[in-house]
Amino acid sequence: MLDVISLKVALFEKGFPKKLLVNDVNLNIAPATIIALVGESGSGKSLTAYSILNLMPSDNLKIINGKILFKGQNILQLNNDQLRKVRGAEIFMIPQEPLTALNPVLTVGEQIGELFKYHTNLSSKEMNERSISLLEKVKLNNPAERLKSYPHQLSGGERQRVLIAMSIALNPSLIIADEPTTALDVSIQSGILQLFSKIQSEMGKSVIIITHDFGIVRKVAQYIYVMYGGKIVEEGEKDELLNNPIHPYTIGLLKSVPSINSIPKTPLPMIKGYAEKSKHFCPFFERCDLSDAICKEEFQQVRLSEKHSVLCTKAIKC
Amino acid sequence: MLRCQNIKKCFEISKQPFKPKFKIEALKGINLSISENEIVGIVGESGSGKSTLAKILLLLAKPDEGKIFYKETEITNKKYSELTFFRKEVQAVFQDPYSSLNPRLPIIDTLTEPLKLYSKLSKRDVIQKVGEMLEKVGLSPEDMYKYPHEFSGGQRQRINIARAIILNPTVLIADEPVSSLDVSIQAQVINLFLELQRLYKFSMIFISHDLRIVRHISDKIAVMYQGKIVEFGECEKIFTHTTHPYTKSLITALPENQVDV
């Protein structure tokens, strides 16, 4: 349904590209699946998501290469009017912080109504009914009352539910959720994740969840992309990738979280160093335990199976 | 070492302007004690009062009721000037590595400040000590002339830790020290805490919302829920003999124990 083909986004300084923040990213999103884009801050995962909507957070960031094919049309070649029809109605993006994503001076009802106002010809009564039924779908109590509340009167979890209600308002086929549970408590997280599963299984929508937490990935995702330094370093089906990770970064990430079965007070396995721009070909070169002279010069996309591929020269020998 | 008895704290909050204020009980009678060379972990959701407790234990906020003892002397009602020994020996590491370092001071100034206040080292010794400390936390001594903005989040948290342990404290209170860090960096910082604790043998209160991290690092765990400690005990016991339903729900919410939804 959505294909991102060799996407490159660069940071421009004084009119010249200075840094490649997203480097040759390919994504393929099938209908009715939940996809997780995992990576640390600065790995380019949010930027990739913004590119899908051709929404660049800053003028200094530009897409310099690639195609984003959504249902056959290249989003990067649409003009503003056409883009407006896609954004919200076909692809909806739930931005990072539910606390700041809503307009503090408008009621919830006004904000949901805005979507209908620009994309449909509903009367205000119909809009109201639709909004109420949306809030019911995301399991908010007293929906009619909630429509009149302002964002500050809602808790973090409720605000996230309002945003999810907005995301399904116009029946888009793809929803992008940027760190949807990061700001929420553990006990509220699972409720939100269940909603996403429901959106996927019952309404048949695709969801891209951007996260750094493998716990979330394990719960909801079906297909996983792991990003590091602007590149997809490993991708695969959930079970395959989680049970049999190949890339040293994925392995390190999975291991560095203390599990309930780990022995307390022992040093945790960790990835050395800090996420910095690599001087070499492989973005993970400096932090990798396996890297050697070959990694400086090249890396290879190794396809291990239909459903699993990894970007590492060492993968062949493993 | 550090002990608190029946600590209560209320906050007055007005939901709408001009309407009467109402009280929120943030802490409803907390009893907690920490012995020498022990790590106590505190888990709980946001709003459960764990940060308020940390602030009160550091005497950065006054409790409405209750007493705090440090080395068996009560310190709750002591004057500011009588607390210098406490300020020197009880140190803190906070959640946000960005706002807890002064952006205008190079690292060396941040780290020498506690030494200037509480030790009588000469200038040369101070610089040497700062260098040593930076090495202990995994940075290089040359970093001391840099400014906070030149460091990443994980490195800044290391600097915060260096500042906290430079005076060789007896108690370290760490309020969510890893939750704003990336996963791969979290493990590094947790390992650093464990290593330094083994080296300096300070007592530590480690606050986090992540049960797995708390389990990994602590000797004892206190589970907080709505201003109360609902469960307190040896690390393993909390997991094997869970009594409170809230703790149970926390344990089942762990990804390892979750079935796919």
Interface residues (C-beta under 8 A of the other chain):
Chain A: E40 S41 D185 V186 S187 Q189 S190 L193 Q194 S197 H212 D213 F214 G215 R218 K219 V220 G252 L253 S256 V257 P258 S259 I260 N261 S262 P264 K265 P267 L268 P269 M270 I271 K272 Y274 A275 E276
Chain B: E45 S46 S152 G154 Q155 D182 V183 S184 I185 Q186 A187 Q188 I190 N191 L194 E195 H209 D210 R212 I213 R215 H216 I217 S218 C235 F239 S249 L250 I251 A253 L254 P255 E256 N257 Q258 D260 V261
